[in-house]
Amino acid sequence: MPEREIIDEQIRYYRARAAEYDETADWRVDPFEADWHVLVAALEAFGPRGRVLEIACGTGQWTKRLLGYSTDITAIDSSPEMIGIAKEKLRSPAVRFIETDVFSWAPDAPYDVVFFANWLSHVPPEGFEQFWAIVRAALAPRGRVFFVDEAQDAEWRHEEFTDVPHIVTRRLRDGGTFHAVKIFWAPDALEDRLRELGWDIRVLATPALLYGEGRPGG
């Protein structure tokens, strides 16, 4: 499936899933509670202050937490349904929402922090370098990045992989099916790949999740 085609289907999937997303994608409950506390502590230590860009903000689960550190947040997402829920949930003048596909978007300001959760695993292999080039272009001098995703060895995940590498079938409660990209990175492999692109990023993992932080290399 061509890259653009799978990206477009992935967007349609998350638009259709928006209404049920918060019930089906909450890491704050068991059996992930211990993992969640590790991520929260790591984000606290990182301190995402200054002007923050959140990529793929979804329904604002992490946007709300970012507001505890910064009062200048730009949150982008390709789903107007997701953004609508996030706006209702947050109702904050400190957050500027932009409906856009990140691969079709050009940074409009320098950001001190770029943050994304549960997004990197959805980036197609062919778009990996382009995505990180966009992140680099969005960062101010000495800007930093922090991201969260699912760990490679997470036993709890149940993905229906297709015959096409990295493509899974996702099912909604109403029976609808969509295809999406899903790449589970090992921390060492991800660090090496990012180093090849000139990034200095440390990637760590809990049993279920991984997180990374760093900045462009000097």
Secondary structure, DSSP 8 states (H G I E B T S, - for coil): --HHHHHHHHHHHHHHHHHHHHHH--TTSTTSHHHHHHHHHHHHHH---SEEEEES-TTSHHHHHHTTT-SEEEEEES-HHHHHHHHHHH--TTEEEEE--GGG----S-EEEEEEES-GGGS-GGGHHHHHHHHHHHEEEEEEEEEEEE-TT-TT---EE-SSTTEEEEE-TTS-EEEEE-----HHHHHHHHHHTTEEEEEEE-SSEEEEEEEE--
